[in-house]
């Protein structure tokens, strides 16, 4: 796939930007506001659909139609980060400071460690949060390479498990 179509109030990606996706890091080549009559069959196939009707049926009904052209740059750089259990010199200290600054971070890590694969709505309720703010927190931890998304819920990455273990052990 090298083309996507979305209906948005305003685009959530821009030409020249990048997007981290489950398929890897994507370079956004073009974001163009279009009319449904401008959809080319070649683009429909590059988006993974058999015909225009199937494509349009897959989109939300509201919002302006956009065509996004992109290409894969490579693997998601967070994947290698998440896999690393051995932290480089100073890296653990930096993470400790960052997690301390984010006062909510350690409780979220503890919750995910104790309840991997549990739906986000249930985890959010446990913390007295709505689902959206809870998921934002998990995304912040994911950007640090500490959590991984599952089909349902989350788990700590190997890096996240090592960091949480170090936090439990206390400062060194």
C-alpha positions as CSV (number, residue, x, y, z in Angstrom):
1,X,0.0,0.0,0.0
2,X,1.2,3.5,-0.9
3,X,-2.0,5.4,-0.8
4,X,-4.6,6.0,1.9
5,X,-7.9,7.9,1.9
6,X,-9.4,9.6,5.0
7,X,-12.2,11.9,5.9
8,X,-11.1,14.6,8.3
9,X,-12.1,18.0,9.6
10,X,-8.5,18.8,9.1
11,X,-5.6,16.5,8.1
12,X,-3.8,14.7,10.9
13,X,-0.6,14.3,8.8
14,X,1.2,16.7,6.5
15,X,3.3,16.4,3.4
16,X,7.0,15.9,4.2
17,X,6.2,14.5,7.7
18,X,6.5,11.0,9.0
19,X,4.1,8.6,10.7
20,X,4.9,5.7,13.0
21,X,2.6,2.8,12.1
22,X,2.4,-0.9,12.8
23,X,3.9,-1.5,9.4
24,X,6.9,0.7,10.1
25,X,8.0,4.3,9.7
26,X,6.2,6.0,6.8
27,X,7.2,9.1,4.9
28,X,4.2,11.3,4.0
29,X,4.7,12.3,0.3
30,X,1.5,14.2,-0.3
31,X,-1.7,15.1,1.4
32,X,-4.3,16.4,-1.0
33,X,-7.9,17.4,-0.4
34,X,-10.0,15.9,-3.1
35,X,-13.5,15.2,-4.3
36,X,-14.8,11.6,-4.6
37,X,-15.0,12.1,-8.4
38,X,-11.2,12.6,-8.4
39,X,-10.4,9.1,-7.0
40,X,-8.5,7.2,-9.6
41,X,-8.9,3.4,-9.8
42,X,-5.1,3.0,-9.7
43,X,-5.1,4.8,-6.3
44,X,-8.0,2.7,-5.1
45,X,-5.9,-0.4,-5.7
46,X,-2.8,1.1,-4.1
47,X,-5.0,1.7,-1.0
48,X,-5.9,-2.0,-1.0
49,X,-9.5,-1.9,-2.3
50,X,-11.1,-3.5,-5.4
51,X,-13.2,-0.5,-6.3
52,X,-14.2,3.0,-5.4
53,X,-17.5,1.9,-3.7
54,X,-15.6,-0.4,-1.3
55,X,-13.2,2.4,-0.5
56,X,-15.9,4.9,0.2
57,X,-17.8,2.4,2.3
58,X,-14.7,2.0,4.5
59,X,-14.6,5.7,5.3
60,X,-16.5,7.7,8.0
61,X,-19.4,9.6,6.4
62,X,-18.4,13.0,7.7
63,X,-15.4,15.2,7.0
64,X,-13.5,16.3,3.9
65,X,-12.0,13.6,1.7
66,X,-8.2,13.5,1.6
67,X,-5.8,11.3,-0.5
68,X,-2.5,10.6,1.3
69,X,0.5,9.2,-0.7
70,X,3.3,7.7,1.3
71,X,6.2,5.3,1.2
72,X,7.8,3.1,3.9
73,X,11.1,4.5,5.3
74,X,11.9,1.5,7.5
75,X,11.2,-0.2,10.7
76,X,9.6,1.7,13.6
77,X,12.6,2.9,15.6
78,X,10.7,2.3,18.9
79,X,10.7,-1.5,18.2
80,X,14.5,-1.8,18.7
81,X,14.3,0.5,21.7
82,X,11.6,-1.6,23.3
83,X,13.6,-4.8,22.9
84,X,16.6,-3.5,24.7
85,X,16.8,-4.7,28.4
86,X,20.3,-3.4,28.9
87,X,20.3,0.3,29.4
88,X,23.3,2.4,28.4
89,X,25.2,4.5,30.9
90,X,23.1,7.5,32.0
91,X,20.0,6.2,30.2
92,X,18.4,4.8,33.4
93,X,19.1,8.0,35.2
94,X,17.5,10.0,32.4
95,X,14.5,7.7,32.4
96,X,14.1,7.9,36.2
97,X,14.1,11.7,36.0
98,X,11.5,11.7,33.2
99,X,9.3,9.2,34.9
100,X,9.5,11.1,38.2
101,X,8.6,14.3,36.3
102,X,5.5,12.4,35.0
103,X,4.2,11.5,38.4
104,X,1.6,9.2,36.9
105,X,4.1,7.1,34.9
106,X,5.2,4.6,37.6
107,X,1.6,3.8,38.6
108,X,0.7,3.2,35.0
109,X,3.7,1.0,34.5
110,X,2.9,-1.0,37.6
111,X,-0.8,-1.4,36.5
112,X,0.2,-2.7,33.1
113,X,2.8,-5.0,34.6
114,X,0.2,-6.5,36.9
115,X,-2.6,-6.7,34.3
116,X,-1.2,-7.3,30.8
117,X,-3.7,-7.7,28.0
118,X,-6.5,-6.0,29.9
119,X,-8.7,-3.6,27.9
120,X,-7.8,0.1,28.3
121,X,-11.3,1.1,29.5
122,X,-10.9,-1.2,32.5
123,X,-7.3,-0.1,33.3
124,X,-8.4,3.6,33.0
125,X,-11.3,3.0,35.4
126,X,-8.9,1.4,37.9
127,X,-6.9,4.7,37.9
128,X,-10.0,6.9,38.0
129,X,-9.4,8.2,34.5
130,X,-11.4,8.3,31.3
131,X,-10.2,6.1,28.5
132,X,-8.8,8.8,26.3
133,X,-6.4,10.4,28.9
134,X,-5.3,7.0,30.0
135,X,-4.4,6.0,26.4
136,X,-2.5,9.3,26.0
137,X,-0.4,8.3,29.0
138,X,0.3,4.9,27.6
139,X,1.3,6.5,24.3
140,X,3.9,8.6,26.2
141,X,5.3,5.5,27.8
142,X,5.3,3.8,24.4
143,X,7.3,6.6,22.9
144,X,9.9,6.0,25.6
145,X,10.0,2.3,24.6
146,X,8.5,1.1,27.8
147,X,5.1,-0.4,26.7
148,X,3.8,-2.4,23.8
149,X,0.3,-2.5,22.4
150,X,-1.5,-5.8,22.1
151,X,-4.6,-6.7,20.2
152,X,-6.3,-6.1,23.5
153,X,-4.6,-4.0,26.1
154,X,-0.8,-3.5,26.7
155,X,2.2,-5.1,28.2
156,X,5.6,-3.9,29.4
157,X,8.3,-4.1,26.8
158,X,11.6,-5.8,27.8
159,X,13.0,-2.3,28.3
160,X,9.9,-1.3,30.4
161,X,10.3,-4.4,32.6
162,X,14.0,-3.6,33.2
163,X,13.1,0.1,34.0
164,X,10.3,-0.9,36.4
165,X,12.6,-3.5,38.1
166,X,15.3,-0.8,38.5
167,X,12.7,1.7,39.9
168,X,11.5,-1.0,42.4
169,X,15.2,-1.6,43.4
170,X,15.6,2.1,44.1
171,X,18.4,4.5,43.2
172,X,21.9,3.2,42.6
